[in-house]
């Protein structure tokens, strides 16, 4: 049984370290405490010579439902934009993508917005058939800031990325299998064991060549990606400052219908 007071549960299975998001009552939504815990745990795994792969999963009913919207509103009430927090989320996703360790995401329940962005940064993704996966930002009058606009087209293709981004729709994992992004879709009872098996196979091939190859895969688009990530964060900040996002978030959190069809000022140019 996991300790509800611990935002992240860390366990070791041979050469694989499992990092389990542990805010089940919030569908493992990301706040500053959880992001910091993930960053620290990844550093610890990288520093441990006995760890050769990582599995990222979620406790309770979901993998991760994104950033904690209440955390956004708490920052807003203190006169702060969430851009600083989201800069940490973006940096965490980049760390997952560029870590010397291969990372396997085990998705169930929901992987939405920031949760999707974490999964997009992983090397291998295993999902249950009924997992609901999507971008979701536009449904709450938000823009991404954890890498979706950069990584989503690369992982699922431009057409599917645009559909997910511009509608905010959530799709079952079975409808994303054809994209090639999902390594496997398995029933819930086999999700953890399948993720561990994939991590174990990756761990068998650990070494300088694997780490260098992973770095090479990230570096092929490194310069453009960094510009894209910076632009995405700037666009989020401009949108937050120029559009009534807190009202949309309050409406969502209190079950009220809201409309996001207004036309805010342009978010800048590349």
Short mmCIF file of the C-alpha atoms (twelve columns), coordinates in Angstrom:
data_MODEL
# 
_entry.id   MODEL 
# 
loop_
_atom_site.group_PDB 
_atom_site.id 
_atom_site.type_symbol 
_atom_site.label_atom_id 
_atom_site.label_alt_id 
_atom_site.label_comp_id 
_atom_site.label_asym_id 
_atom_site.label_seq_id 
_atom_site.Cartn_x 
_atom_site.Cartn_y 
_atom_site.Cartn_z 
_atom_site.pdbx_PDB_model_num 
ATOM 1   C CA . UNK A 1   0.000   0.000  0.000   1 
ATOM 2   C CA . UNK A 2   1.360   3.409  -0.919  1 
ATOM 3   C CA . UNK A 3   1.736   6.221  1.581   1 
ATOM 4   C CA . UNK A 4   -0.748  8.969  0.688   1 
ATOM 5   C CA . UNK A 5   1.610   11.549 2.191   1 
ATOM 6   C CA . UNK A 6   4.312   10.700 -0.364  1 
ATOM 7   C CA . UNK A 7   3.760   12.375 -3.758  1 
ATOM 8   C CA . UNK A 8   6.038   9.863  -5.497  1 
ATOM 9   C CA . UNK A 9   6.629   6.212  -4.630  1 
ATOM 10  C CA . UNK A 10  9.993   4.747  -5.666  1 
ATOM 11  C CA . UNK A 11  10.559  0.989  -5.899  1 
ATOM 12  C CA . UNK A 12  13.312  -1.175 -7.354  1 
ATOM 13  C CA . UNK A 13  12.825  -4.341 -9.416  1 
ATOM 14  C CA . UNK A 14  16.259  -5.667 -10.276 1 
ATOM 15  C CA . UNK A 15  17.849  -3.138 -12.634 1 
ATOM 16  C CA . UNK A 16  14.567  -1.243 -13.107 1 
ATOM 17  C CA . UNK A 17  13.479  1.654  -10.918 1 
ATOM 18  C CA . UNK A 18  9.747   2.359  -10.865 1 
ATOM 19  C CA . UNK A 19  8.543   5.890  -10.181 1 
ATOM 20  C CA . UNK A 20  4.834   5.956  -9.297  1 
ATOM 21  C CA . UNK A 21  2.983   9.261  -9.212  1 
ATOM 22  C CA . UNK A 22  1.050   9.179  -5.959  1 
ATOM 23  C CA . UNK A 23  -1.657  11.823 -5.846  1 
ATOM 24  C CA . UNK A 24  -4.532  9.462  -6.667  1 
ATOM 25  C CA . UNK A 25  -7.229  11.741 -5.239  1 
ATOM 26  C CA . UNK A 26  -6.143  14.358 -7.819  1 
ATOM 27  C CA . UNK A 27  -5.652  11.799 -10.610 1 
ATOM 28  C CA . UNK A 28  -1.917  12.355 -10.089 1 
ATOM 29  C CA . UNK A 29  -2.147  15.953 -11.279 1 
ATOM 30  C CA . UNK A 30  1.210   17.709 -11.240 1 
ATOM 31  C CA . UNK A 31  2.026   20.329 -8.643  1 
ATOM 32  C CA . UNK A 32  5.381   21.788 -7.616  1 
ATOM 33  C CA . UNK A 33  5.948   19.121 -4.930  1 
ATOM 34  C CA . UNK A 34  5.399   16.218 -7.308  1 
ATOM 35  C CA . UNK A 35  7.494   17.768 -10.088 1 
ATOM 36  C CA . UNK A 36  10.364  18.351 -7.666  1 
ATOM 37  C CA . UNK A 37  10.069  14.775 -6.366  1 
ATOM 38  C CA . UNK A 38  10.179  13.389 -9.912  1 
ATOM 39  C CA . UNK A 39  13.205  15.484 -10.799 1 
ATOM 40  C CA . UNK A 40  15.061  14.321 -7.678  1 
ATOM 41  C CA . UNK A 41  14.087  10.669 -8.217  1 
ATOM 42  C CA . UNK A 42  15.331  10.762 -11.798 1 
ATOM 43  C CA . UNK A 43  18.662  12.192 -10.636 1 
ATOM 44  C CA . UNK A 44  18.931  9.441  -8.019  1 
ATOM 45  C CA . UNK A 45  18.202  6.747  -10.621 1 
ATOM 46  C CA . UNK A 46  20.799  8.149  -13.002 1 
ATOM 47  C CA . UNK A 47  23.390  8.212  -10.214 1 
ATOM 48  C CA . UNK A 48  22.774  4.571  -9.251  1 
ATOM 49  C CA . UNK A 49  25.009  2.204  -11.233 1 
ATOM 50  C CA . UNK A 50  22.610  -0.654 -10.496 1 
ATOM 51  C CA . UNK A 51  19.679  1.062  -12.219 1 
ATOM 52  C CA . UNK A 52  19.574  0.660  -15.985 1 
ATOM 53  C CA . UNK A 53  15.951  1.511  -16.839 1 
ATOM 54  C CA . UNK A 54  13.005  3.439  -15.400 1 
ATOM 55  C CA . UNK A 55  9.250   2.796  -15.416 1 
ATOM 56  C CA . UNK A 56  6.948   5.769  -14.898 1 
ATOM 57  C CA . UNK A 57  3.409   4.987  -13.722 1 
ATOM 58  C CA . UNK A 58  0.538   6.332  -11.671 1 
ATOM 59  C CA . UNK A 59  -1.271  5.183  -8.531  1 
ATOM 60  C CA . UNK A 60  -5.047  4.928  -8.368  1 
ATOM 61  C CA . UNK A 61  -7.328  5.367  -11.362 1 
ATOM 62  C CA . UNK A 62  -5.077  7.384  -13.696 1 
ATOM 63  C CA . UNK A 63  -1.562  7.810  -14.994 1 
ATOM 64  C CA . UNK A 64  -1.656  11.622 -14.863 1 
ATOM 65  C CA . UNK A 65  -4.452  14.083 -15.609 1 
ATOM 66  C CA . UNK A 66  -2.060  16.968 -16.271 1 
ATOM 67  C CA . UNK A 67  -1.090  19.986 -14.227 1 
ATOM 68  C CA . UNK A 68  -3.156  20.609 -11.106 1 
ATOM 69  C CA . UNK A 69  -5.555  23.367 -12.174 1 
ATOM 70  C CA . UNK A 70  -6.166  24.339 -8.568  1 
ATOM 71  C CA . UNK A 71  -2.426  24.986 -8.289  1 
ATOM 72  C CA . UNK A 72  -2.763  27.379 -11.257 1 
ATOM 73  C CA . UNK A 73  -5.588  29.223 -9.497  1 
ATOM 74  C CA . UNK A 74  -3.688  29.356 -6.204  1 
ATOM 75  C CA . UNK A 75  -0.771  30.991 -8.016  1 
ATOM 76  C CA . UNK A 76  -3.173  33.387 -9.742  1 
ATOM 77  C CA . UNK A 77  -4.692  34.387 -6.392  1 
ATOM 78  C CA . UNK A 78  -1.183  35.370 -5.251  1 
ATOM 79  C CA . UNK A 79  -0.684  37.480 -8.363  1 
ATOM 80  C CA . UNK A 80  1.582   34.960 -10.083 1 
ATOM 81  C CA . UNK A 81  1.320   33.382 -13.518 1 
ATOM 82  C CA . UNK A 82  2.000   29.616 -13.612 1 
ATOM 83  C CA . UNK A 83  4.784   30.058 -16.160 1 
ATOM 84  C CA . UNK A 84  7.571   29.432 -13.651 1 
ATOM 85  C CA . UNK A 85  5.976   26.187 -12.512 1 
ATOM 86  C CA . UNK A 86  5.412   25.118 -16.110 1 
ATOM 87  C CA . UNK A 87  9.030   25.877 -16.917 1 
ATOM 88  C CA . UNK A 88  9.879   23.193 -14.350 1 
ATOM 89  C CA . UNK A 89  7.386   20.780 -15.954 1 
ATOM 90  C CA . UNK A 90  8.903   21.431 -19.384 1 
ATOM 91  C CA . UNK A 91  12.409  20.924 -18.004 1 
ATOM 92  C CA . UNK A 92  11.319  17.647 -16.371 1 
ATOM 93  C CA . UNK A 93  9.918   16.345 -19.662 1 
ATOM 94  C CA . UNK A 94  13.154  17.269 -21.410 1 
ATOM 95  C CA . UNK A 95  15.117  15.459 -18.699 1 
ATOM 96  C CA . UNK A 96  13.057  12.306 -19.281 1 
ATOM 97  C CA . UNK A 97  13.666  12.555 -23.019 1 
ATOM 98  C CA . UNK A 98  17.420  13.133 -22.693 1 
ATOM 99  C CA . UNK A 99  18.188  10.968 -19.639 1 
ATOM 100 C CA . UNK A 100 20.884  8.351  -20.192 1 
ATOM 101 C CA . UNK A 101 18.356  5.823  -18.844 1 
ATOM 102 C CA . UNK A 102 15.567  4.499  -21.075 1 
ATOM 103 C CA . UNK A 103 12.156  5.372  -19.634 1 
ATOM 104 C CA . UNK A 104 8.976   3.302  -20.053 1 
ATOM 105 C CA . UNK A 105 5.588   4.928  -19.419 1 
ATOM 106 C CA . UNK A 106 2.768   2.682  -18.141 1 
ATOM 107 C CA . UNK A 107 -0.509  4.456  -18.931 1 
ATOM 108 C CA . UNK A 108 -3.951  3.694  -17.563 1 
ATOM 109 C CA . UNK A 109 -7.011  5.799  -16.819 1 
ATOM 110 C CA . UNK A 110 -6.065  9.239  -18.118 1 
ATOM 111 C CA . UNK A 111 -2.959  10.694 -19.729 1 
ATOM 112 C CA . UNK A 112 -4.056  14.230 -20.497 1 
ATOM 113 C CA . UNK A 113 -2.317  17.586 -21.064 1 
ATOM 114 C CA . UNK A 114 0.761   17.528 -18.811 1 
ATOM 115 C CA . UNK A 115 0.307   13.788 -18.304 1 
ATOM 116 C CA . UNK A 116 0.414   13.294 -22.063 1 
ATOM 117 C CA . UNK A 117 3.492   15.526 -22.217 1 
ATOM 118 C CA . UNK A 118 5.326   13.316 -19.710 1 
ATOM 119 C CA . UNK A 119 4.407   10.224 -21.729 1 
ATOM 120 C CA . UNK A 120 5.537   11.863 -24.983 1 
ATOM 121 C CA . UNK A 121 8.980   12.360 -23.435 1 
ATOM 122 C CA . UNK A 122 9.356   8.672  -22.568 1 
ATOM 123 C CA . UNK A 123 11.128  6.182  -24.833 1 
ATOM 124 C CA . UNK A 124 8.525   3.422  -24.700 1 
ATOM 125 C CA . UNK A 125 4.813   3.690  -23.915 1 
ATOM 126 C CA . UNK A 126 2.585   0.828  -22.749 1 
ATOM 127 C CA . UNK A 127 -1.138  1.528  -22.324 1 
ATOM 128 C CA . UNK A 128 -4.373  -0.196 -21.403 1 
ATOM 129 C CA . UNK A 129 -7.062  -0.343 -24.120 1 
ATOM 130 C CA . UNK A 130 -9.419  1.965  -22.227 1 
ATOM 131 C CA . UNK A 131 -6.803  4.547  -21.250 1 
ATOM 132 C CA . UNK A 132 -8.033  7.976  -22.354 1 
ATOM 133 C CA . UNK A 133 -5.213  9.883  -24.008 1 
ATOM 134 C CA . UNK A 134 -5.255  13.413 -25.355 1 
ATOM 135 C CA . UNK A 135 -3.971  16.963 -25.275 1 
ATOM 136 C CA . UNK A 136 -7.024  18.565 -23.698 1 
ATOM 137 C CA . UNK A 137 -5.590  22.068 -23.252 1 
ATOM 138 C CA . UNK A 138 -8.029  23.961 -25.464 1 
ATOM 139 C CA . UNK A 139 -11.006 22.599 -23.541 1 
ATOM 140 C CA . UNK A 140 -9.907  24.690 -20.564 1 
ATOM 141 C CA . UNK A 141 -8.781  27.743 -22.572 1 
ATOM 142 C CA . UNK A 142 -5.154  26.754 -22.107 1 
ATOM 143 C CA . UNK A 143 -2.094  26.287 -24.283 1 
ATOM 144 C CA . UNK A 144 0.503   23.561 -23.729 1 
ATOM 145 C CA . UNK A 145 3.752   24.378 -21.963 1 
ATOM 146 C CA . UNK A 146 5.317   20.967 -21.330 1 
ATOM 147 C CA . UNK A 147 6.299   20.115 -24.893 1 
ATOM 148 C CA . UNK A 148 3.099   18.914 -26.614 1 
ATOM 149 C CA . UNK A 149 3.335   21.295 -29.564 1 
ATOM 150 C CA . UNK A 150 6.865   20.063 -30.254 1 
ATOM 151 C CA . UNK A 151 6.679   16.338 -29.442 1 
ATOM 152 C CA . UNK A 152 3.097   15.395 -30.322 1 
ATOM 153 C CA . UNK A 153 3.487   15.736 -34.126 1 
ATOM 154 C CA . UNK A 154 6.730   13.745 -34.011 1 
ATOM 155 C CA . UNK A 155 5.185   10.918 -31.999 1 
ATOM 156 C CA . UNK A 156 1.709   10.496 -33.519 1 
ATOM 157 C CA . UNK A 157 2.030   12.277 -36.866 1 
ATOM 158 C CA . UNK A 158 0.938   15.742 -37.916 1 
ATOM 159 C CA . UNK A 159 -2.696  14.955 -38.751 1 
ATOM 160 C CA . UNK A 160 -3.467  13.123 -35.508 1 
ATOM 161 C CA . UNK A 161 -1.522  15.725 -33.516 1 
ATOM 162 C CA . UNK A 162 -3.600  18.533 -34.978 1 
ATOM 163 C CA . UNK A 163 -6.841  16.696 -34.233 1 
ATOM 164 C CA . UNK A 164 -5.855  16.047 -30.614 1 
ATOM 165 C CA . UNK A 165 -4.500  19.573 -30.145 1 
ATOM 166 C CA . UNK A 166 -7.267  21.574 -31.804 1 
ATOM 167 C CA . UNK A 167 -10.239 19.606 -30.452 1 
ATOM 168 C CA . UNK A 168 -8.889  18.671 -27.036 1 
ATOM 169 C CA . UNK A 169 -10.533 15.283 -27.502 1 
ATOM 170 C CA . UNK A 170 -9.447  12.222 -25.557 1 
ATOM 171 C CA . UNK A 171 -9.090  8.947  -27.442 1 
ATOM 172 C CA . UNK A 172 -8.867  5.382  -26.134 1 
ATOM 173 C CA . UNK A 173 -5.421  3.901  -26.562 1 
ATOM 174 C CA . UNK A 174 -6.737  1.493  -29.197 1 
ATOM 175 C CA . UNK A 175 -7.366  4.429  -31.539 1 
ATOM 176 C CA . UNK A 176 -3.726  5.511  -31.281 1 
ATOM 177 C CA . UNK A 177 -2.147  2.126  -31.961 1 
ATOM 178 C CA . UNK A 178 -1.838  2.777  -35.696 1 
ATOM 179 C CA . UNK A 179 0.390   5.818  -35.065 1 
ATOM 180 C CA . UNK A 180 3.265   3.625  -33.917 1 
ATOM 181 C CA . UNK A 181 3.727   5.687  -30.758 1 
ATOM 182 C CA . UNK A 182 2.373   3.015  -28.406 1 
ATOM 183 C CA . UNK A 183 4.712   0.062  -28.010 1 
ATOM 184 C CA . UNK A 184 1.928   -2.192 -26.714 1 
ATOM 185 C CA . UNK A 185 -1.698  -2.070 -25.592 1 
ATOM 186 C CA . UNK A 186 -2.442  -4.628 -22.873 1 
ATOM 187 C CA . UNK A 187 -5.213  -5.248 -20.370 1 
ATOM 188 C CA . UNK A 188 -4.902  -3.557 -16.995 1 
ATOM 189 C CA . UNK A 189 -3.890  -6.741 -15.148 1 
ATOM 190 C CA . UNK A 190 -0.799  -7.023 -17.344 1 
ATOM 191 C CA . UNK A 191 0.144   -3.339 -17.570 1 
ATOM 192 C CA . UNK A 192 2.764   -3.297 -14.812 1 
ATOM 193 C CA . UNK A 193 4.328   -6.649 -15.721 1 
ATOM 194 C CA . UNK A 194 4.497   -5.695 -19.411 1 
ATOM 195 C CA . UNK A 195 6.148   -2.380 -18.549 1 
ATOM 196 C CA . UNK A 196 8.647   -4.158 -16.308 1 
ATOM 197 C CA . UNK A 197 9.381   -6.714 -19.034 1 
ATOM 198 C CA . UNK A 198 10.034  -3.940 -21.563 1 
ATOM 199 C CA . UNK A 199 12.276  -2.136 -19.067 1 
ATOM 200 C CA . UNK A 200 14.161  -5.366 -18.338 1 
ATOM 201 C CA . UNK A 201 14.835  -5.889 -22.048 1 
ATOM 202 C CA . UNK A 202 16.068  -2.313 -22.348 1 
ATOM 203 C CA . UNK A 203 18.236  -2.825 -19.255 1 
ATOM 204 C CA . UNK A 204 19.873  -5.870 -20.879 1 
ATOM 205 C CA . UNK A 205 21.330  -3.588 -23.538 1 
ATOM 206 C CA . UNK A 206 22.376  -0.777 -21.199 1 
ATOM 207 C CA . UNK A 207 25.783  0.749  -21.728 1 
ATOM 208 C CA . UNK A 208 27.617  3.592  -23.404 1 
ATOM 209 C CA . UNK A 209 26.267  2.743  -26.875 1 
ATOM 210 C CA . UNK A 210 22.642  2.741  -25.743 1 
ATOM 211 C CA . UNK A 211 23.048  6.015  -23.857 1 
ATOM 212 C CA . UNK A 212 24.857  7.632  -26.780 1 
ATOM 213 C CA . UNK A 213 22.198  6.401  -29.230 1 
ATOM 214 C CA . UNK A 214 19.421  7.830  -27.056 1 
ATOM 215 C CA . UNK A 215 21.267  11.138 -26.937 1 
ATOM 216 C CA . UNK A 216 21.685  11.047 -30.706 1 
ATOM 217 C CA . UNK A 217 17.940  10.502 -31.211 1 
ATOM 218 C CA . UNK A 218 17.209  13.560 -29.076 1 
ATOM 219 C CA . UNK A 219 19.938  15.690 -30.666 1 
ATOM 220 C CA . UNK A 220 18.765  15.134 -34.242 1 
ATOM 221 C CA . UNK A 221 16.159  17.845 -33.728 1 
ATOM 222 C CA . UNK A 222 17.713  19.402 -30.643 1 
ATOM 223 C CA . UNK A 223 18.176  22.962 -31.881 1 
ATOM 224 C CA . UNK A 224 14.724  23.266 -33.441 1 
ATOM 225 C CA . UNK A 225 13.157  21.551 -30.438 1 
ATOM 226 C CA . UNK A 226 14.715  23.964 -27.968 1 
ATOM 227 C CA . UNK A 227 13.411  26.910 -29.962 1 
ATOM 228 C CA . UNK A 228 10.013  25.249 -30.116 1 
ATOM 229 C CA . UNK A 229 9.913   24.594 -26.376 1 
ATOM 230 C CA . UNK A 230 10.902  28.189 -25.609 1 
ATOM 231 C CA . UNK A 231 8.266   29.518 -28.012 1 
ATOM 232 C CA . UNK A 232 5.628   27.269 -26.458 1 
ATOM 233 C CA . UNK A 233 6.336   28.608 -22.969 1 
ATOM 234 C CA . UNK A 234 6.272   32.211 -24.233 1 
ATOM 235 C CA . UNK A 235 2.961   31.553 -26.000 1 
ATOM 236 C CA . UNK A 236 1.480   30.082 -22.828 1 
ATOM 237 C CA . UNK A 237 2.551   33.090 -20.787 1 
ATOM 238 C CA . UNK A 238 1.144   35.588 -23.313 1 
ATOM 239 C CA . UNK A 239 -2.126  33.673 -23.512 1 
ATOM 240 C CA . UNK A 240 -2.388  33.473 -19.712 1 
ATOM 241 C CA . UNK A 241 -1.810  37.196 -19.368 1 
ATOM 242 C CA . UNK A 242 -4.168  38.188 -22.194 1 
ATOM 243 C CA . UNK A 243 -7.068  35.737 -21.817 1 
ATOM 244 C CA . UNK A 244 -9.360  35.034 -18.862 1 
ATOM 245 C CA . UNK A 245 -7.992  31.571 -18.225 1 
ATOM 246 C CA . UNK A 246 -8.726  31.492 -14.444 1 
ATOM 247 C CA . UNK A 247 -12.455 31.837 -15.146 1 
ATOM 248 C CA . UNK A 248 -12.346 28.826 -17.466 1 
ATOM 249 C CA . UNK A 249 -10.429 26.815 -14.864 1 
ATOM 250 C CA . UNK A 250 -12.856 27.762 -12.100 1 
ATOM 251 C CA . UNK A 251 -15.772 26.754 -14.326 1 
ATOM 252 C CA . UNK A 252 -14.150 23.389 -15.042 1 
ATOM 253 C CA . UNK A 253 -13.320 22.669 -11.393 1 
ATOM 254 C CA . UNK A 254 -16.882 23.520 -10.313 1 
ATOM 255 C CA . UNK A 255 -18.604 21.614 -13.102 1 
ATOM 256 C CA . UNK A 256 -19.852 24.678 -14.950 1 
ATOM 257 C CA . UNK A 257 -20.042 24.894 -18.731 1 
ATOM 258 C CA . UNK A 258 -17.723 27.464 -20.225 1 
ATOM 259 C CA . UNK A 259 -17.004 28.690 -23.711 1 
ATOM 260 C CA . UNK A 260 -13.530 29.279 -25.098 1 
ATOM 261 C CA . UNK A 261 -14.563 30.559 -28.504 1 
ATOM 262 C CA . UNK A 262 -13.462 34.127 -27.921 1 
ATOM 263 C CA . UNK A 263 -10.579 35.484 -29.957 1 
ATOM 264 C CA . UNK A 264 -7.722  36.668 -27.685 1 
ATOM 265 C CA . UNK A 265 -4.847  38.715 -28.963 1 
ATOM 266 C CA . UNK A 266 -2.277  36.830 -31.070 1 
ATOM 267 C CA . UNK A 267 0.289   34.978 -28.979 1 
ATOM 268 C CA . UNK A 268 3.331   36.252 -30.839 1 
ATOM 269 C CA . UNK A 269 5.361   35.203 -33.842 1 
ATOM 270 C CA . UNK A 270 8.090   32.685 -34.228 1 
# 
